[in-house]
Amino acid sequence: MIPELGHFALVLAFVLALVQAVVPLVGAARNNQSMMAVARPAAQGQFLFIVFAYGCLTWAFITSDFSVQLAATNSHSETPLMYKITGVWGNHEGSLLLWAMSLSLWTVAVTVFSRNLPDAFMARVIGVLGFVSLGFIAFMLVTSNPFDRLLPGAPQGRDLNPLLQDPGMIIHPPLLYMGYVGFSVAFAFAIAALLTGRFDAAWARWSRPWTTVAWVFLTAGIAVGSGWAYYELGWGGWWFWDPVENASFIPWLVGTALMHSLAVTEKRGAFRSWTVLLAISAFSLSLLGTFLVRSGVITSVHAFATDPARGMFILALLVIVIGVSLLLYAWRAPKLTGGGSFGLVSRDTTLLGNNVLLAVVAASVLLGTLYPLFLDALNLGKISVGPPYFEAVFVPLMTPVVVLMMFGPFLRWKNDEMGAAVRRLAPAAVVSILTGVGVAFAIGNPTWRTMLGISLAAWVVLTSFQLLAARLKDRHGGTTSSRLSTIPAAWWGMWLAHFGVGIFIIGVTLVGSIESNLDLRMKEGQQADFAGYTVKFRGVVEADGPNYDAMRATIDLSRDGRAIATLQPEKRVYRAMGMPMTEAALDIGVFRDVYVSLGEQLPEGDWIVSLHYKPFISWIWAGCIFMVLGGILAAADRRYRRLAERSAPTGAAAHAA
């Protein structure tokens, strides 16, 4: 009975999505206030029905109702409760329901926090979001119904994929989906602006916090996914240039460009055409990522390989979204010109350069991801595009992005003097280069990659503190703490995010330059020296879990006779699926990780033990945390709410708008 109620709730959500999509847009076109007023209750009602449907599916997993096909194929009576709950989205149909719920949540947030915006504009925004919801709910009802029955019901389920039975997978998909779907709000604001012809600073100001929050979720989701891959897949890597990883990274790059472009549109009224195009592209690329994951065209540990009909449905939705958006863009293109001129040496130019470079990087990653698929589809052979291509393209393009990122804040809007800018930044540049060369030789790895990475990181850190000092100098009078408190949250957000990039680069550079790995054949009582540590293998014992059987090793880690940690990596076999898994053990430190994984047992009784020394790898995720905190501060700046309220017309003016 519960699954039937969930399916009925989805049907009602579809009806309300249709109302939300059509009625407000027609009302805005006719300036009919009562029709526009339908937008908010329709969106909120749709949210309630989708949440109810999601609750019904979750209940089927919790109660092990294996007459529901999705529960039978992705759960088991022995699966721990937490993974029964998270198993709801560990599959194609459930993840789509999570996507639809995330989209409805974003829509409800818009209805609650944007009440001061013009009614006609908001009706269009909510209507566009309704059309997107309509497409995804229709996708579920037509090809991917999460409530399909299995009659007679299975006596036991197949269990959740063991790769997904991990704490990282509890929070990674919701964060990632909130980021993916969050760009739909920026997209809806852009389409509403195209429909109304309104592309002023107020429009950019309304869009900017929503875009920033979506970027925060996507950044956090990518970071958590990277951390999960690092410790869960058993070989110590943190980024693989996997097609599904790329599918989330590409909209992140475009979303980063969009945030900066909105800043210029808000401050100067410039880049309006570029900003609208980036808003369309960010969401379109999010849909493309959905197509890649769910169409079955790629093979990945992250992907849901499904039948081609589902892929064709998403592809059709993608074509409709991009096609209609670009037609609207072409229609309104004459109104997107203007915005004032600016000189070659100006903050405007650095932001434009960064935006263009980020777009080129995104296009390069997209090409490397899709090119093998095109060749395969045309029967021209199978090729694999891996890290060598992406690193060869990514590093040269991102280097000027980092330089311009820290150069821009020292320049004035519209026009500045090159000589004055160089004098301000030359000392930091010289110190950064010397630091990069010195550190590379000090660690015994004087390669151009190490020198470049450390130089860029030093450049970001030094110029960040130089920028802070200049900001404090501009705030005359009072104590240092009082002057710090007068700096707007949005500025602190920018500063923290940029500083986080520097910390991130340090982690990436040093872990790639001086990490060490060693595979050993070890037996009980044997010890070995590795990266300045002594590793002692104390043996392996059986250790059963709730739904798996494990062999657990105990390994002592010491240095100069001093005990550091006891690590217990495992080799698991999940009973329902018979699938083996490696669970690594880590000793995490501020400046290094020691990572141990247990391999296969040899016929003689010895075990293969893999040891990894990862210097500064935690700084990768520390940098991401700084970026996320920066985004949160920027989005929470009270100025946006006050300025939005001040710039939003009311009464007759709102109806006219």
C-alpha positions, -999 to 999 in steps of 0.1 A, spaced: 0 0 0 28 24 9 46 21 -25 12 28 -43 8 59 -22 43 70 -31 36 65 -68 3 85 -65 22 113 -48 46 114 -77 16 117 -101 2 146 -81 36 162 -80 37 160 -118 3 177 -120 14 205 -97 47 209 -117 26 213 -148 5 240 -131 36 257 -117 52 257 -152 23 270 -172 0 291 -152 25 317 -137 42 322 -171 9 328 -188 -1 351 -159 32 371 -163 26 374 -200 -9 387 -194 0 407 -163 -27 387 -144 -19 389 -107 -41 360 -97 -24 336 -122 10 347 -110 0 341 -74 -4 304 -82 33 300 -86 43 298 -49 15 274 -36 20 251 -66 58 249 -60 53 243 -23 26 217 -28 48 199 -53 76 198 -28 53 182 -1 42 155 -25 78 147 -36 90 146 0 61 122 8 70 100 -22 106 100 -10 95 90 25 75 61 11 105 48 -8 127 52 22 102 32 43 103 4 18 140 2 23 139 4 61 113 -23 64 130 -45 38 99 -46 16 114 -67 -12 82 -65 -32 95 -31 -42 120 -39 -70 143 -10 -60 146 -23 -24 151 -58 -36 180 -49 -58 197 -23 -35 191 -35 0 192 -66 22 177 -75 56 212 -75 71 222 -41 56 228 -16 85 200 9 90 220 39 79 229 22 46 193 12 41 184 49 43 212 61 21 206 31 -3 175 49 -15 197 71 -37 224 45 -44 207 36 -77 193 52 -108 156 56 -99 162 66 -63 189 92 -73 164 107 -97 139 111 -69 166 127 -48 173 150 -77 136 160 -80 134 165 -43 165 187 -43 150 208 -72 117 212 -54 136 223 -23 155 249 -42 122 261 -57 106 264 -23 136 283 -10 132 308 -39 95 312 -30 104 319 6 135 341 3 126 361 -28 93 376 -17 106 412 -23 113 407 -60 88 418 -87 58 395 -90 61 391 -127 98 383 -126 93 358 -98 64 341 -116 87 336 -146 115 322 -124 92 297 -106 76 288 -139 110 279 -155 118 258 -125 84 242 -128 93 231 -164 126 216 -152 107 197 -125 81 186 -150 108 170 -172 124 150 -144 92 138 -128 80 127 -163 113 109 -167 106 89 -135 70 82 -143 77 71 -179 111 52 -178 124 51 -142 95 45 -117 111 40 -83 79 22 -71 79 -6 -96 67 -38 -80 84 -73 -79 57 -99 -76 61 -122 -60 85 -103 -37 121 -116 -33 128 -135 -1 160 -114 3 175 -84 -14 208 -82 -33 222 -56 -9 236 -22 -16 268 -19 -37 296 -23 -11 314 7 -25 284 29 -14 283 14 22 306 41 35 300 73 56 313 94 26 285 82 5 259 94 31 267 130 24 284 131 -10 253 126 -33 230 150 -15 257 177 -15 266 171 -51 229 171 -62 222 203 -43 250 218 -62 240 204 -96 204 214 -92 212 247 -76 225 260 -109 189 256 -121 180 288 -100 207 308 -118 194 294 -151 158 303 -142 169 338 -133 187 341 -166 157 328 -186 133 352 -167 156 380 -175 156 370 -212 118 369 -212 115 403 -195 144 419 -212 157 431 -178 195 427 -175 204 455 -150 225 453 -118 195 444 -97 190 412 -117 227 402 -112 223 411 -75 193 388 -71 211 359 -89 244 362 -72 237 347 -38 218 317 -53 247 310 -76 271 312 -48 252 288 -26 249 263 -55 287 266 -60 293 260 -23 272 228 -24 290 216 -55 324 224 -41 316 205 -9 301 176 -29 332 172 -51 356 175 -21 337 148 -1 336 126 -32 373 130 -37 379 121 0 357 90 -4 377 78 -34 410 84 -16 403 62 14 377 38 0 391 26 -34 423 13 -17 452 28 -37 455 62 -22 446 85 -52 424 115 -46 414 124 -82 412 100 -112 399 122 -141 371 96 -142 343 106 -167 318 110 -138 342 131 -118 346 153 -148 309 155 -152 307 173 -118 340 193 -123 329 208 -156 299 227 -143 320 237 -113 344 254 -136 316 272 -155 299 280 -122 331 296 -109 332 318 -140 295 326 -136 301 339 -100 328 362 -111 309 374 -142 278 382 -120 301 404 -98 311 425 -129 275 427 -141 264 439 -106 293 464 -101 296 478 -137 267 465 -157 292 448 -180 295 412 -193 257 409 -194 257 387 -225 285 366 -211 268 362 -177 235 350 -193 254 325 -215 273 312 -185 241 307 -165 226 287 -193 258 267 -197 263 259 -160 229 242 -158 231 226 -192 264 210 -182 247 198 -150 221 181 -172 249 167 -194 265 152 -163 231 136 -155 230 121 -190 265 107 -188 259 90 -154 225 76 -164 226 68 -201 250 38 -198 274 54 -223 303 53 -198 317 28 -174 326 41 -140 324 32 -103 301 62 -100 278 55 -129 244 39 -131 245 19 -163 210 17 -176 191 10 -208 194 33 -238 157 45 -235 165 63 -203 196 79 -219 175 91 -249 149 107 -226 176 127 -208 192 136 -241 159 149 -254 154 169 -222 190 183 -226 183 192 -263 151 210 -254 167 230 -225 197 241 -245 178 247 -277 150 268 -262 175 287 -240 198 296 -269 168 306 -291 158 330 -263 194 342 -260 196 349 -297 162 368 -296 174 391 -268 210 394 -279 206 431 -291 196 441 -255 226 424 -240 251 449 -254 266 478 -236 278 481 -200 306 505 -204 341 503 -216 372 494 -197 409 496 -202 434 468 -208 448 472 -173 417 469 -150 399 446 -127 373 441 -155 400 427 -178 414 403 -153 379 389 -145 371 386 -182 404 368 -188 397 344 -160 362 337 -172 374 330 -207 402 307 -194 378 288 -171 354 283 -200 383 270 -221 394 246 -194 358 233 -190 357 228 -228 390 210 -228 379 186 -200 346 181 -218 364 172 -250 386 147 -232 356 132 -216 333 129 -247 359 123 -275 362 85 -267 324 82 -267 321 99 -301 348 76 -316 330 45 -302 296 57 -314 310 62 -349 327 27 -348 361 44 -352 377 24 -325 380 26 -287 405 48 -270 411 59 -234 418 95 -225 434 95 -191 454 117 -167 483 125 -191 459 144 -214 440 162 -187 471 172 -168 489 184 -200 459 206 -208 448 216 -173 480 229 -158 490 254 -186 455 268 -187 450 271 -150 483 288 -143 473 322 -157 439 318 -140 457 317 -106 479 346 -115 450 368 -127 429 357 -97 453 374 -73 463 402 -97 427 415 -102 419 426 -66 448 450 -67 435 468 -97 408 495 -100 376 490 -120 375 504 -156 412 515 -158 444 514 -139 481 520 -145 503 490 -153 534 505 -136 516 511 -103 502 475 -103 535 460 -111 552 479 -83 526 467 -59 529 431 -68 565 427 -80 580 419 -45 555 391 -39 561 377 -73 599 376 -68 595 360 -33 571 335 -47 594 324 -75 623 321 -51 602 301 -27 591 277 -55 627 271 -66 640 268 -30 613 244 -19 617 222 -50 655 218 -43 650 214 -6 626 184 -11 649 169 -37 625 172 -66 636 202 -87 611 196 -115 592 224 -133 559 211 -120 570 213 -84 586 248 -89 555 260 -107 531 246 -81 549 260 -50 555 294 -68 518 297 -75 508 286 -40 532 311 -25 519 338 -48 483 332 -37 492 332 0 515 362 -1 492 384 -22 462 373 0 479 387 31 491 417 11 456 424 0 443 421 36 470 446 48 460 470 21 423 467 31 431 474 67 452 504 57 422 518 39 401 515 71 415 544 91 411 548 128 402 523 155 419 491 166 429 463 142 400 441 154 375 470 149 388 476 114 386 439 106 350 438 117 340 466 93 351 446 63 320 432 45 313 395 46 314 392 8 350 405 8 360 380 35 343 353 14 364 362 -16 396 363 5 390 330 22 381 312 -11 412 326 -28 434 317 2 419 282 0 431 278 -36 466 285 -24 463 258 4 448 234 -22 478 240 -46 503 233 -18 486 199 -11 484 189 -47 520 199 -55 537 183 -26 517 150 -26 525 146 -62 562 155 -58 573 136 -27 548 108 -21 562 73 -18 545 39 -23 557 4 -15 541 -31 -19 555 -57 5 551 -94 11 548 -97 49 542 -124 74 533 -123 111 560 -106 132 579 -92 102 588 -55 101 600 -31 74 613 5 71 592 29 50 595 67 45 612 71 78 588 49 97 590 13 110 560 -9 100 554 -41 119 529 -67 107 513 -84 137 491 -108 117 455 -112 104 424 -123 123 388 -129 113 364 -100 120 328 -102 109 306 -72 103 268 -69 101 266 -80 65 302 -90 56 330 -113 66 364 -97 70 401 -105 75 416 -77 96 453 -70 98 470 -53 127 500 -31 118 521 -11 142 535 22 130 565 37 149 593 62 143 627 61 161 613 35 185 583 57 194 548 42 188 528 64 163 497 44 156 481 10 152 464 5 119 439 -22 110 431 -25 73 406 -50 62 398 -73 34 360 -78 33 336 -100 14 300 -89 14 278 -120 20 248 -111 -2 267 -102 -33 300 -121 -27 318 -89 -36 353 -84 -21 363 -49 -8 395 -34 5 391 -11 35 423 10 40 435 22 73 450 57 77 471 76 102 461 112 94 484 141 103 486 178 95 516 174 73 513 138 61 491 107 59 504 71 63 480 49 43 479 11 45 458 -14 26 457 -51 27 461 -71 -5 457 -108 -12 469 -137 8 495 -158 -9 495 -196 -10 524 -197 15 503 -177 40 520 -144 36 500 -112 28 505 -84 3 506 -51 22 505 -17 3 520 13 21 516 49 10 532 80 24 511 111 14 527 144 24 504 174 28 475 155 12 451 168 40 458 203 27 439 195 -4 407 191 16 417 220 39 418 242 9 383 230 -2 370 238 33 384 274 30 367 277 -4 334 265 10 336 288 41 344 317 17 313 309 -4 291 307 27 303 341 39 299 357 5 263 343 1 254 354 37 264 391 32 235 412 44 241 438 17 226 415 -9 193 413 10 192 450 17 201 460 -18 176 435 -33 148 449 -12 158 484 -21 160 477 -59 128 456 -61 99 477 -73 66 473 -55 30 480 -62 22 493 -97 59 494 -106 62 457 -98 32 449 -121 47 469 -148 80 452 -145 
